[in-house]
Amino acid sequence: MTSHTQDLRERITRARYVLFDFDGPVCRLFAGHAADGVSRKLVGSLEARGLRHLLSDEERNATDPLDVLRAVHRRCPGSDLMVDLEELLTQEELRAASSAKATDFADLVVRTWAARGARLAVTTNNSSRAVRKYLESRGLDVYFAKRLYGRTADPGLLKPDPYCLKQALAALDADPVDALMVGDAPSDLLAAQKAGVSFLGYARNGRKEKLLRDAGAEDLVLSMDRVLSALRD
């Protein structure tokens, strides 16, 4: 066993508090309800209001609905339009939660980490309502209690801002040095760094791995099975 492998195992097993990103480490939220289709609905909503001009051509073709939300926020912060768009995105995420695909081994990781005494929370850019719906469908909600910290009405507080992580740490009364965040995007890594929390990257494919490596992530797993094995040793 290499020293890095041993260090990674210890980081996993010693974590007293675990903050999960949702879409990626826990499930693929848009597996059955494509994210680019949701983006088109948000853009279509703007066009129906005669507000096509709010977005650039690049923004109108965004495949991530959060990019559309952020773009409108930059031009219309705190507006009724933002409230309506955020609610539309939430409704689409709730629909997506019904067909989300569980990340391999994620359910067991959640149950095993909790059984070892770790306290868990979700820190995500998705709606906490969609998170709750999915967790309840898998019987996992009991492991998180009400510690689901998702998107607020202010897209400026989305990760990489550490706002949702700090909310979770406060609710857990946790020292950041005792916490570990599991995420699959550079924004998760940056938020963890800003919150003073250790980071474990999950990369389900080569593209995700490269993005995390390029962002400076040192601890990565390509399957949640690696985490499960560490917890069971």
Secondary structure as a PSIPRED ss2 file (coil, helix, strand):
# PSIPRED VFORMAT (PSIPRED V4.0)

   1 M C   1.000  0.000  0.000
   2 T C   1.000  0.000  0.000
   3 S H   0.000  1.000  0.000
   4 H H   0.000  1.000  0.000
   5 T H   0.000  1.000  0.000
   6 Q H   0.000  1.000  0.000
   7 D H   0.000  1.000  0.000
   8 L H   0.000  1.000  0.000
   9 R H   0.000  1.000  0.000
  10 E H   0.000  1.000  0.000
  11 R H   0.000  1.000  0.000
  12 I H   0.000  1.000  0.000
  13 T H   0.000  1.000  0.000
  14 R H   0.000  1.000  0.000
  15 A C   1.000  0.000  0.000
  16 R C   1.000  0.000  0.000
  17 Y E   0.000  0.000  1.000
  18 V E   0.000  0.000  1.000
  19 L E   0.000  0.000  1.000
  20 F E   0.000  0.000  1.000
  21 D C   1.000  0.000  0.000
  22 F C   1.000  0.000  0.000
  23 D E   0.000  0.000  1.000
  24 G C   1.000  0.000  0.000
  25 P C   1.000  0.000  0.000
  26 V C   1.000  0.000  0.000
  27 C E   0.000  0.000  1.000
  28 R E   0.000  0.000  1.000
  29 L C   1.000  0.000  0.000
  30 F C   1.000  0.000  0.000
  31 A C   1.000  0.000  0.000
  32 G C   1.000  0.000  0.000
  33 H C   1.000  0.000  0.000
  34 A C   1.000  0.000  0.000
  35 A H   0.000  1.000  0.000
  36 D H   0.000  1.000  0.000
  37 G H   0.000  1.000  0.000
  38 V H   0.000  1.000  0.000
  39 S H   0.000  1.000  0.000
  40 R H   0.000  1.000  0.000
  41 K H   0.000  1.000  0.000
  42 L H   0.000  1.000  0.000
  43 V H   0.000  1.000  0.000
  44 G H   0.000  1.000  0.000
  45 S H   0.000  1.000  0.000
  46 L H   0.000  1.000  0.000
  47 E H   0.000  1.000  0.000
  48 A H   0.000  1.000  0.000
  49 R C   1.000  0.000  0.000
  50 G C   1.000  0.000  0.000
  51 L C   1.000  0.000  0.000
  52 R H   0.000  1.000  0.000
  53 H H   0.000  1.000  0.000
  54 L H   0.000  1.000  0.000
  55 L C   1.000  0.000  0.000
  56 S C   1.000  0.000  0.000
  57 D H   0.000  1.000  0.000
  58 E H   0.000  1.000  0.000
  59 E H   0.000  1.000  0.000
  60 R H   0.000  1.000  0.000
  61 N C   1.000  0.000  0.000
  62 A C   1.000  0.000  0.000
  63 T C   1.000  0.000  0.000
  64 D C   1.000  0.000  0.000
  65 P H   0.000  1.000  0.000
  66 L H   0.000  1.000  0.000
  67 D H   0.000  1.000  0.000
  68 V H   0.000  1.000  0.000
  69 L H   0.000  1.000  0.000
  70 R H   0.000  1.000  0.000
  71 A H   0.000  1.000  0.000
  72 V H   0.000  1.000  0.000
  73 H H   0.000  1.000  0.000
  74 R H   0.000  1.000  0.000
  75 R H   0.000  1.000  0.000
  76 C C   1.000  0.000  0.000
  77 P C   1.000  0.000  0.000
  78 G C   1.000  0.000  0.000
  79 S C   1.000  0.000  0.000
  80 D H   0.000  1.000  0.000
  81 L H   0.000  1.000  0.000
  82 M H   0.000  1.000  0.000
  83 V H   0.000  1.000  0.000
  84 D H   0.000  1.000  0.000
  85 L H   0.000  1.000  0.000
  86 E H   0.000  1.000  0.000
  87 E H   0.000  1.000  0.000
  88 L H   0.000  1.000  0.000
  89 L H   0.000  1.000  0.000
  90 T H   0.000  1.000  0.000
  91 Q H   0.000  1.000  0.000
  92 E H   0.000  1.000  0.000
  93 E H   0.000  1.000  0.000
  94 L H   0.000  1.000  0.000
  95 R H   0.000  1.000  0.000
  96 A H   0.000  1.000  0.000
  97 A H   0.000  1.000  0.000
  98 S C   1.000  0.000  0.000
  99 S C   1.000  0.000  0.000
 100 A C   1.000  0.000  0.000
 101 K E   0.000  0.000  1.000
 102 A E   0.000  0.000  1.000
 103 T C   1.000  0.000  0.000
 104 D C   1.000  0.000  0.000
 105 F C   1.000  0.000  0.000
 106 A H   0.000  1.000  0.000
 107 D H   0.000  1.000  0.000
 108 L H   0.000  1.000  0.000
 109 V H   0.000  1.000  0.000
 110 V H   0.000  1.000  0.000
 111 R H   0.000  1.000  0.000
 112 T H   0.000  1.000  0.000
 113 W H   0.000  1.000  0.000
 114 A H   0.000  1.000  0.000
 115 A H   0.000  1.000  0.000
 116 R C   1.000  0.000  0.000
 117 G C   1.000  0.000  0.000
 118 A C   1.000  0.000  0.000
 119 R E   0.000  0.000  1.000
 120 L E   0.000  0.000  1.000
 121 A E   0.000  0.000  1.000
 122 V E   0.000  0.000  1.000
 123 T E   0.000  0.000  1.000
 124 T C   1.000  0.000  0.000
 125 N C   1.000  0.000  0.000
 126 N C   1.000  0.000  0.000
 127 S C   1.000  0.000  0.000
 128 S H   0.000  1.000  0.000
 129 R H   0.000  1.000  0.000
 130 A H   0.000  1.000  0.000
 131 V H   0.000  1.000  0.000
 132 R H   0.000  1.000  0.000
 133 K H   0.000  1.000  0.000
 134 Y H   0.000  1.000  0.000
 135 L H   0.000  1.000  0.000
 136 E H   0.000  1.000  0.000
 137 S H   0.000  1.000  0.000
 138 R H   0.000  1.000  0.000
 139 G C   1.000  0.000  0.000
 140 L C   1.000  0.000  0.000
 141 D H   0.000  1.000  0.000
 142 V H   0.000  1.000  0.000
 143 Y H   0.000  1.000  0.000
 144 F C   1.000  0.000  0.000
 145 A C   1.000  0.000  0.000
 146 K C   1.000  0.000  0.000
 147 R C   1.000  0.000  0.000
 148 L E   0.000  0.000  1.000
 149 Y E   0.000  0.000  1.000
 150 G C   1.000  0.000  0.000
 151 R C   1.000  0.000  0.000
 152 T C   1.000  0.000  0.000
 153 A C   1.000  0.000  0.000
 154 D C   1.000  0.000  0.000
 155 P H   0.000  1.000  0.000
 156 G H   0.000  1.000  0.000
 157 L H   0.000  1.000  0.000
 158 L C   1.000  0.000  0.000
 159 K C   1.000  0.000  0.000
 160 P C   1.000  0.000  0.000
 161 D C   1.000  0.000  0.000
 162 P C   1.000  0.000  0.000
 163 Y H   0.000  1.000  0.000
 164 C H   0.000  1.000  0.000
 165 L H   0.000  1.000  0.000
 166 K H   0.000  1.000  0.000
 167 Q H   0.000  1.000  0.000
 168 A H   0.000  1.000  0.000
 169 L H   0.000  1.000  0.000
 170 A H   0.000  1.000  0.000
 171 A H   0.000  1.000  0.000
 172 L H   0.000  1.000  0.000
 173 D C   1.000  0.000  0.000
 174 A C   1.000  0.000  0.000
 175 D C   1.000  0.000  0.000
 176 P H   0.000  1.000  0.000
 177 V H   0.000  1.000  0.000
 178 D H   0.000  1.000  0.000
 179 A E   0.000  0.000  1.000
 180 L E   0.000  0.000  1.000
 181 M E   0.000  0.000  1.000
 182 V E   0.000  0.000  1.000
 183 G E   0.000  0.000  1.000
 184 D C   1.000  0.000  0.000
 185 A C   1.000  0.000  0.000
 186 P H   0.000  1.000  0.000
 187 S H   0.000  1.000  0.000
 188 D H   0.000  1.000  0.000
 189 L H   0.000  1.000  0.000
 190 L H   0.000  1.000  0.000
 191 A H   0.000  1.000  0.000
 192 A H   0.000  1.000  0.000
 193 Q H   0.000  1.000  0.000
 194 K H   0.000  1.000  0.000
 195 A H   0.000  1.000  0.000
 196 G C   1.000  0.000  0.000
 197 V C   1.000  0.000  0.000
 198 S E   0.000  0.000  1.000
 199 F E   0.000  0.000  1.000
 200 L E   0.000  0.000  1.000
 201 G E   0.000  0.000  1.000
 202 Y E   0.000  0.000  1.000
 203 A C   1.000  0.000  0.000
 204 R C   1.000  0.000  0.000
 205 N C   1.000  0.000  0.000
 206 G H   0.000  1.000  0.000
 207 R H   0.000  1.000  0.000
 208 K H   0.000  1.000  0.000
 209 E H   0.000  1.000  0.000
 210 K H   0.000  1.000  0.000
 211 L H   0.000  1.000  0.000
 212 L H   0.000  1.000  0.000
 213 R H   0.000  1.000  0.000
 214 D H   0.000  1.000  0.000
 215 A H   0.000  1.000  0.000
 216 G C   1.000  0.000  0.000
 217 A C   1.000  0.000  0.000
 218 E C   1.000  0.000  0.000
 219 D C   1.000  0.000  0.000
 220 L E   0.000  0.000  1.000
 221 V E   0.000  0.000  1.000
 222 L C   1.000  0.000  0.000
 223 S C   1.000  0.000  0.000
 224 M H   0.000  1.000  0.000
 225 D H   0.000  1.000  0.000
 226 R H   0.000  1.000  0.000
 227 V H   0.000  1.000  0.000
 228 L H   0.000  1.000  0.000
 229 S H   0.000  1.000  0.000
 230 A H   0.000  1.000  0.000
 231 L H   0.000  1.000  0.000
 232 R H   0.000  1.000  0.000
 233 D C   1.000  0.000  0.000
